[in-house]
Amino acid sequence: MSTSTYEVTGMTCEHCVASVTEEVAEIPGVTDVAVDLASGGLRISSTQPIPDETVRGAVEEAGYRLA
Amino acid sequence: MSTSTYEVTGMTCEHCVASVTEEVAEIPGVTDVAVDLASGGLRISSTQPIPDETVRGAVEEAGYRLA
């Protein structure tokens, strides 16, 4: 079990939160995703460590950026 | 053929624009919907005039308000 945190920039509303959550949740091995709109916080729980670049790719796929 | 314009408040991103567009497009008789994020402008084309309250209901259903 692994948990890691990131900061996402560019989210302005709960639709943005939903988009990021959806993309990150599709990463194989991810078991839980929590996104906080106010802080930009993204917390990912997974069965094994997820490479940062994989997370970055998912966030950018959703249309946002990692800080 | 009828065209009317409104101002929507509370939209912060293109996801919001999509939500408003989708709800308004479902009003019977509506043939075209244009929403501008920057100004909040909502322009509706329809086969017959749409009551303001119907438009207000659709916008509020999407989670926003008419100015």
Backbone of each chain as ProteinMPNN parsed JSONL, in Angstrom:
{"seq_chain_A": "MSTSTYEVTGMTCEHCVASVTEEVAEIPGVTDVAVDLASGGLRISSTQPIPDETVRGAVEEAGYRLA", "coords_chain_A": {"N_chain_A": [[0.852, -1.204, 0.0], [0.541, 2.196, -0.827], [0.856, 5.725, -0.428], [0.624, 8.911, -1.861], [1.193, 12.437, -2.295], [0.274, 15.373, -4.126], [0.329, 18.614, -5.767], [-2.136, 20.242, -7.548], [-2.628, 22.546, -10.162], [-4.84, 25.063, -11.474], [-7.447, 24.179, -11.251], [-10.806, 25.131, -11.004], [-13.379, 24.644, -10.17], [-15.87, 22.297, -8.936], [-16.354, 20.598, -11.051], [-13.91, 20.467, -12.281], [-12.435, 19.199, -10.304], [-13.709, 16.722, -10.382], [-12.959, 15.841, -12.928], [-10.155, 15.541, -12.698], [-10.052, 13.641, -10.648], [-11.295, 11.466, -11.901], [-9.532, 10.862, -14.055], [-7.126, 10.228, -12.697], [-7.957, 8.098, -11.158], [-8.112, 6.115, -13.016], [-5.581, 5.128, -13.364], [-3.678, 2.208, -13.325], [-3.679, 0.221, -10.394], [-4.3, 2.203, -8.618], [-6.157, 2.888, -5.755], [-7.578, 4.732, -4.295], [-8.592, 8.133, -4.555], [-8.204, 11.467, -3.64], [-9.198, 14.749, -3.959], [-8.704, 18.153, -3.323], [-10.341, 21.071, -3.823], [-9.867, 23.757, -2.926], [-7.2, 23.859, -1.954], [-5.849, 22.57, -3.945], [-4.84, 20.143, -3.468], [-3.889, 16.763, -4.061], [-4.365, 13.493, -3.295], [-3.207, 10.274, -3.466], [-3.92, 6.906, -3.158], [-2.521, 3.692, -3.464], [-1.88, 0.358, -4.668], [0.728, -0.126, -5.166], [3.736, 1.902, -5.436], [3.182, 4.752, -7.534], [4.63, 5.987, -10.472], [5.787, 9.376, -10.596], [5.618, 10.603, -13.093], [3.572, 9.273, -14.323], [1.384, 10.069, -12.858], [1.491, 12.791, -13.389], [0.943, 12.725, -16.133], [-1.733, 11.848, -16.146], [-3.024, 13.934, -14.82], [-2.518, 16.032, -16.57], [-3.803, 15.075, -18.794], [-6.391, 15.424, -17.974], [-6.494, 18.114, -18.175], [-5.121, 19.864, -16.544], [-2.388, 20.936, -14.324], [0.51, 19.71, -12.595], [1.876, 21.276, -9.726]], "CA_chain_A": [[0.0, 0.0, 0.0], [1.355, 3.406, -0.969], [0.082, 6.961, -0.519], [1.469, 10.047, -2.221], [0.433, 13.679, -2.446], [0.725, 16.315, -5.159], [-0.493, 19.821, -5.844], [-2.651, 20.466, -8.899], [-3.005, 23.943, -10.399], [-5.758, 25.352, -12.57], [-8.822, 23.736, -11.001], [-11.618, 26.274, -10.559], [-14.698, 24.257, -9.66], [-15.997, 20.864, -8.637], [-16.247, 19.82, -12.286], [-12.468, 20.247, -12.481], [-12.085, 18.167, -9.318], [-14.231, 15.445, -10.888], [-12.145, 15.427, -14.081], [-8.86, 15.061, -12.204], [-10.308, 12.404, -9.904], [-11.6, 10.407, -12.863], [-8.325, 10.461, -14.803], [-6.152, 9.602, -11.797], [-8.517, 6.82, -10.713], [-7.92, 5.122, -14.086], [-4.208, 4.6, -13.337], [-3.689, 0.86, -12.738], [-3.145, 0.11, -9.043], [-4.837, 3.254, -7.745], [-7.315, 2.386, -4.998], [-8.363, 5.852, -3.785], [-8.122, 9.45, -4.991], [-8.879, 12.571, -2.961], [-8.774, 16.048, -4.513], [-9.278, 19.296, -2.609], [-10.376, 22.213, -4.739], [-9.316, 24.983, -2.345], [-5.736, 23.8, -1.839], [-5.253, 21.888, -5.093], [-4.229, 18.895, -3.006], [-4.265, 15.491, -4.677], [-3.79, 12.382, -2.526], [-3.435, 9.029, -4.186], [-3.581, 5.642, -2.499], [-2.347, 2.691, -4.511], [-1.363, -0.933, -4.213], [2.185, -0.014, -5.259], [4.062, 3.294, -5.77], [2.9, 5.163, -8.916], [5.647, 6.964, -10.892], [5.304, 10.759, -10.696], [5.296, 10.965, -14.48], [2.262, 8.691, -14.641], [0.406, 10.97, -12.239], [1.518, 14.036, -14.173], [0.249, 12.461, -17.394], [-3.177, 11.77, -15.906], [-3.49, 15.286, -14.476], [-2.485, 16.835, -17.803], [-4.872, 14.537, -19.646], [-7.622, 16.058, -17.497], [-6.453, 19.524, -18.558], [-4.531, 20.657, -15.457], [-0.944, 20.753, -14.181], [1.077, 19.564, -11.256], [2.681, 22.449, -9.351]], "C_chain_A": [[0.878, 1.241, 0.0], [0.43, 4.618, -1.041], [1.029, 8.089, -0.906], [0.596, 11.271, -2.457], [1.107, 14.597, -3.452], [-0.096, 17.586, -5.027], [-0.858, 20.066, -7.305], [-3.021, 21.942, -9.038], [-4.014, 24.037, -11.537], [-7.188, 24.901, -12.348], [-9.628, 24.913, -10.434], [-12.964, 25.881, -9.976], [-14.759, 22.754, -9.455], [-16.016, 19.992, -9.89], [-14.785, 19.488, -12.564], [-11.987, 19.142, -11.544], [-12.512, 16.791, -9.83], [-13.393, 14.936, -12.054], [-10.813, 14.854, -13.643], [-9.043, 13.717, -11.494], [-10.496, 11.226, -10.864], [-10.342, 9.915, -13.592], [-7.344, 9.717, -13.91], [-6.645, 8.215, -11.361], [-8.317, 5.719, -11.754], [-6.515, 4.539, -14.121], [-4.244, 3.216, -12.669], [-3.031, 0.845, -11.353], [-3.676, 1.151, -8.08], [-6.103, 2.743, -7.069], [-8.172, 3.514, -4.43], [-7.732, 7.155, -4.25], [-8.911, 10.499, -4.226], [-8.313, 13.872, -3.507], [-9.475, 17.149, -3.737], [-9.181, 20.539, -3.487], [-9.631, 23.421, -4.171], [-7.785, 24.983, -2.338], [-5.066, 23.237, -3.085], [-4.651, 20.545, -4.724], [-4.792, 17.66, -3.688], [-3.58, 14.381, -3.891], [-4.187, 11.074, -3.193], [-3.016, 7.845, -3.325], [-3.509, 4.578, -3.58], [-1.717, 1.43, -3.94], [0.162, -0.963, -4.278], [2.498, 1.439, -5.62], [3.797, 3.582, -7.251], [3.986, 6.179, -9.325], [5.033, 8.366, -11.034], [4.869, 11.11, -12.121], [3.948, 10.397, -14.921], [1.155, 9.577, -14.079], [0.324, 12.266, -13.041], [0.745, 13.854, -15.482], [-1.261, 12.449, -17.226], [-3.751, 13.162, -15.617], [-3.537, 16.156, -15.73], [-3.535, 16.357, -18.791], [-6.216, 15.177, -19.266], [-7.656, 17.551, -17.813], [-5.826, 20.439, -17.512], [-3.049, 20.334, -15.338], [-0.588, 20.428, -12.745], [1.932, 20.79, -10.973], [4.148, 22.04, -9.305]], "O_chain_A": [[1.851, 1.318, 0.75], [-0.645, 4.554, -1.639], [2.115, 8.21, -0.341], [-0.587, 11.155, -2.777], [2.328, 14.6, -3.607], [-1.077, 17.639, -4.286], [0.007, 20.093, -8.18], [-3.647, 22.52, -8.149], [-4.038, 23.2, -12.439], [-8.061, 25.202, -13.162], [-9.187, 25.596, -9.509], [-13.627, 26.707, -9.348], [-13.81, 22.034, -9.766], [-15.733, 18.796, -9.821], [-14.455, 18.392, -13.016], [-11.227, 18.26, -11.946], [-11.765, 15.819, -9.722], [-13.143, 13.735, -12.161], [-10.381, 13.815, -14.141], [-8.279, 12.777, -11.716], [-9.939, 10.146, -10.668], [-10.119, 8.712, -13.728], [-6.789, 8.693, -14.311], [-5.855, 7.282, -11.214], [-8.347, 4.533, -11.423], [-6.273, 3.56, -14.826], [-4.781, 3.073, -11.57], [-1.946, 1.399, -11.173], [-3.526, 1.013, -6.866], [-7.007, 2.229, -7.727], [-9.344, 3.307, -4.117], [-6.51, 7.278, -4.331], [-10.139, 10.438, -4.165], [-7.099, 14.075, -3.517], [-10.685, 17.093, -3.517], [-8.092, 20.992, -3.841], [-8.839, 24.041, -4.88], [-7.155, 25.986, -2.674], [-3.86, 23.399, -3.271], [-4.029, 19.884, -5.556], [-6.002, 17.524, -3.869], [-2.352, 14.332, -3.826], [-5.365, 10.817, -3.444], [-1.892, 7.793, -2.826], [-4.328, 4.557, -4.499], [-1.106, 1.444, -2.871], [0.811, -1.717, -3.553], [1.603, 2.152, -6.074], [4.136, 2.775, -8.117], [4.232, 7.135, -8.59], [3.915, 8.521, -11.524], [3.884, 11.818, -12.327], [3.272, 10.965, -15.779], [0.133, 9.809, -14.725], [-0.761, 12.769, -13.331], [-0.017, 14.733, -15.885], [-1.987, 12.979, -18.067], [-4.823, 13.519, -16.108], [-4.48, 16.923, -15.928], [-4.093, 17.156, -19.543], [-7.061, 15.435, -20.124], [-8.709, 18.183, -17.731], [-5.982, 21.658, -17.583], [-2.506, 19.566, -16.132], [-1.285, 20.815, -11.807], [2.629, 21.289, -11.857], [5.011, 22.867, -9.01]]}, "seq_chain_B": "MSTSTYEVTGMTCEHCVASVTEEVAEIPGVTDVAVDLASGGLRISSTQPIPDETVRGAVEEAGYRLA", "coords_chain_B": {"N_chain_B": [[-39.255, 31.475, -35.182], [-37.057, 32.321, -32.586], [-34.941, 34.375, -30.606], [-33.161, 34.788, -27.619], [-31.454, 36.484, -24.927], [-29.454, 36.071, -21.992], [-27.882, 36.539, -18.753], [-25.588, 34.58, -17.077], [-24.511, 33.697, -13.849], [-21.686, 32.588, -11.883], [-20.326, 30.653, -13.294], [-17.215, 29.088, -13.776], [-15.438, 27.715, -15.376], [-14.794, 25.817, -18.416], [-16.121, 23.455, -18.08], [-18.314, 24.192, -16.61], [-19.626, 25.789, -18.456], [-20.299, 23.807, -20.287], [-22.128, 22.317, -18.767], [-24.271, 24.12, -18.384], [-24.966, 24.603, -21.042], [-25.815, 22.056, -21.822], [-28.075, 21.581, -20.16], [-29.82, 23.674, -20.913], [-30.142, 23.13, -23.593], [-31.818, 20.992, -23.521], [-34.358, 21.96, -23.219], [-37.572, 21.879, -24.575], [-38.001, 22.792, -27.966], [-35.802, 24.402, -28.19], [-33.213, 25.293, -30.349], [-30.61, 26.105, -30.64], [-27.801, 26.84, -28.577], [-25.695, 29.157, -27.055], [-22.988, 29.798, -25.026], [-21.003, 32.04, -23.231], [-18.103, 32.008, -21.466], [-16.485, 34.065, -20.316], [-18.065, 36.42, -20.241], [-20.422, 35.484, -19.232], [-22.548, 35.337, -20.838], [-25.543, 34.058, -22.277], [-27.049, 32.743, -25.023], [-29.993, 31.933, -26.603], [-31.529, 30.139, -29.135], [-34.667, 29.411, -30.539], [-37.592, 27.553, -31.581], [-39.92, 28.697, -30.823], [-40.873, 31.388, -28.571], [-39.259, 31.031, -25.401], [-40.338, 30.702, -22.087], [-39.053, 32.898, -19.571], [-38.856, 31.804, -17.01], [-38.589, 29.128, -17.483], [-36.098, 28.989, -18.637], [-34.598, 29.954, -16.515], [-35.017, 27.87, -14.695], [-33.665, 25.746, -15.952], [-31.033, 26.677, -15.947], [-30.556, 26.86, -13.217], [-30.863, 24.23, -12.537], [-28.557, 23.23, -13.601], [-26.829, 24.241, -11.799], [-26.254, 26.931, -11.52], [-26.903, 30.531, -11.731], [-29.257, 32.93, -13.002], [-28.426, 36.274, -13.752]], "CA_chain_B": [[-37.861, 31.48, -34.695], [-36.914, 33.298, -31.516], [-33.624, 34.392, -29.966], [-33.144, 35.611, -26.415], [-30.159, 36.453, -24.257], [-29.461, 36.143, -20.53], [-26.545, 36.502, -18.156], [-25.46, 33.522, -16.077], [-23.423, 33.937, -12.896], [-21.163, 31.451, -11.149], [-19.542, 29.731, -14.121], [-15.784, 29.358, -13.596], [-14.586, 27.0, -16.343], [-15.526, 25.297, -19.573], [-17.041, 22.405, -17.64], [-19.541, 24.886, -16.218], [-20.261, 26.163, -19.722], [-20.881, 22.59, -20.853], [-23.297, 21.94, -17.963], [-25.367, 25.043, -18.698], [-25.359, 24.343, -22.43], [-26.531, 20.782, -21.862], [-29.405, 21.709, -19.546], [-30.67, 24.575, -21.71], [-30.427, 22.465, -24.872], [-32.886, 20.002, -23.313], [-35.681, 22.606, -23.212], [-38.251, 21.624, -25.855], [-38.083, 23.924, -28.881], [-34.501, 25.068, -28.313], [-32.485, 24.795, -31.519], [-29.192, 26.43, -30.518], [-27.417, 27.455, -27.306], [-24.314, 29.644, -27.046], [-22.63, 30.299, -23.699], [-19.666, 32.635, -23.193], [-17.623, 31.929, -20.081], [-15.938, 35.33, -19.817], [-19.126, 37.402, -19.981], [-21.607, 34.841, -18.678], [-23.642, 35.456, -21.801], [-26.256, 32.853, -22.718], [-27.949, 33.085, -26.123], [-30.826, 30.777, -26.913], [-32.39, 30.19, -30.315], [-35.727, 28.419, -30.357], [-38.659, 27.598, -32.583], [-40.918, 29.63, -30.301], [-40.31, 32.023, -27.372], [-39.175, 30.184, -24.203], [-40.572, 31.534, -20.89], [-37.859, 33.159, -18.756], [-38.796, 30.895, -15.859], [-38.104, 27.833, -17.964], [-34.647, 29.148, -18.792], [-34.05, 30.042, -15.154], [-35.049, 26.525, -14.121], [-32.602, 24.931, -16.555], [-29.74, 27.199, -15.477], [-30.421, 26.482, -11.801], [-30.672, 22.769, -12.528], [-27.124, 23.022, -13.89], [-26.076, 24.664, -10.621], [-25.873, 28.341, -11.663], [-28.015, 31.473, -11.578], [-29.384, 34.057, -13.93], [-28.149, 37.553, -13.082]], "C_chain_B": [[-37.697, 32.608, -33.693], [-35.498, 33.219, -30.955], [-33.697, 35.257, -28.725], [-31.809, 35.457, -25.715], [-30.334, 36.681, -22.759], [-28.029, 36.27, -20.046], [-26.547, 35.484, -17.02], [-24.297, 33.862, -15.146], [-22.962, 32.62, -12.269], [-20.345, 30.471, -11.975], [-18.058, 30.09, -14.012], [-14.906, 28.673, -14.631], [-15.452, 26.43, -17.447], [-16.425, 24.108, -19.216], [-18.379, 23.019, -17.247], [-20.337, 25.273, -17.465], [-20.97, 24.947, -20.322], [-22.144, 22.172, -20.096], [-24.501, 22.814, -18.289], [-25.895, 24.765, -20.104], [-26.237, 23.099, -22.517], [-27.951, 20.905, -21.307], [-30.333, 22.559, -20.408], [-31.059, 23.9, -23.027], [-31.561, 21.458, -24.743], [-34.29, 20.62, -23.279], [-36.345, 22.376, -24.576], [-38.348, 22.899, -26.701], [-36.76, 24.645, -29.073], [-33.718, 24.433, -29.465], [-30.995, 25.102, -31.46], [-28.939, 27.128, -29.181], [-25.967, 27.902, -27.424], [-24.05, 30.253, -25.678], [-21.206, 30.835, -23.755], [-19.197, 32.707, -21.746], [-17.227, 33.293, -19.535], [-17.039, 36.313, -19.417], [-20.315, 36.811, -19.238], [-22.786, 34.864, -19.631], [-24.209, 34.11, -22.225], [-27.219, 33.283, -23.816], [-28.67, 31.823, -26.562], [-31.629, 31.045, -28.18], [-33.423, 29.084, -30.172], [-36.818, 28.609, -31.401], [-39.795, 28.5, -32.145], [-40.319, 30.258, -29.042], [-40.348, 31.059, -26.18], [-39.427, 31.077, -22.989], [-39.282, 31.686, -20.075], [-37.733, 32.158, -17.614], [-38.315, 29.499, -16.238], [-36.587, 27.865, -18.115], [-33.988, 29.183, -17.414], [-33.977, 28.649, -14.51], [-33.922, 25.649, -14.651], [-31.233, 25.358, -16.041], [-29.513, 26.786, -14.021], [-30.243, 24.967, -11.654], [-29.197, 22.43, -12.766], [-26.252, 23.467, -12.719], [-25.646, 26.127, -10.64], [-27.108, 29.227, -11.565], [-28.06, 32.449, -12.734], [-29.136, 35.338, -13.147], [-29.454, 38.342, -12.985]], "O_chain_B": [[-38.15, 33.727, -33.932], [-34.926, 32.135, -30.841], [-34.245, 36.358, -28.776], [-31.118, 34.451, -25.873], [-31.241, 37.39, -22.323], [-27.082, 36.128, -20.819], [-27.393, 35.524, -16.127], [-23.227, 34.265, -15.602], [-23.734, 31.67, -12.14], [-19.735, 29.555, -11.423], [-17.687, 31.257, -14.14], [-13.731, 29.019, -14.756], [-16.677, 26.543, -17.422], [-17.366, 23.79, -19.943], [-19.438, 22.45, -17.51], [-21.556, 25.106, -17.52], [-22.099, 25.049, -20.803], [-23.116, 21.726, -20.705], [-25.614, 22.315, -18.451], [-27.104, 24.699, -20.328], [-27.264, 23.09, -23.196], [-28.906, 20.404, -21.9], [-31.495, 22.208, -20.61], [-32.174, 24.08, -23.516], [-32.197, 21.106, -25.736], [-35.29, 19.902, -23.305], [-35.742, 22.651, -25.613], [-38.735, 23.955, -26.201], [-36.609, 25.42, -30.018], [-33.578, 23.213, -29.546], [-30.199, 24.453, -32.138], [-29.766, 27.911, -28.714], [-25.107, 27.126, -27.84], [-24.797, 31.119, -25.221], [-20.305, 30.167, -24.264], [-19.807, 33.375, -20.911], [-17.593, 33.642, -18.413], [-16.949, 36.96, -18.374], [-21.127, 37.547, -18.677], [-23.893, 34.458, -19.275], [-23.476, 33.159, -22.494], [-28.111, 34.096, -23.573], [-28.057, 30.796, -26.85], [-32.323, 32.057, -28.283], [-33.111, 27.973, -29.744], [-36.948, 29.668, -32.014], [-40.546, 29.013, -32.975], [-39.356, 29.724, -28.493], [-41.339, 30.358, -25.973], [-38.787, 32.122, -22.867], [-38.521, 30.732, -19.91], [-36.631, 31.715, -17.289], [-37.719, 28.787, -15.43], [-35.888, 26.911, -17.772], [-32.967, 28.538, -17.177], [-32.987, 28.306, -13.863], [-33.299, 24.901, -13.897], [-30.381, 24.523, -15.739], [-28.404, 26.409, -13.643], [-29.551, 24.497, -10.751], [-28.666, 21.471, -12.206], [-25.075, 23.116, -12.65], [-24.775, 26.526, -9.868], [-28.218, 28.742, -11.345], [-27.044, 32.754, -13.359], [-29.586, 35.472, -12.009], [-29.466, 39.454, -12.457]]}, "name": "protein", "num_of_chains": 2, "seq": "MSTSTYEVTGMTCEHCVASVTEEVAEIPGVTDVAVDLASGGLRISSTQPIPDETVRGAVEEAGYRLAMSTSTYEVTGMTCEHCVASVTEEVAEIPGVTDVAVDLASGGLRISSTQPIPDETVRGAVEEAGYRLA"}
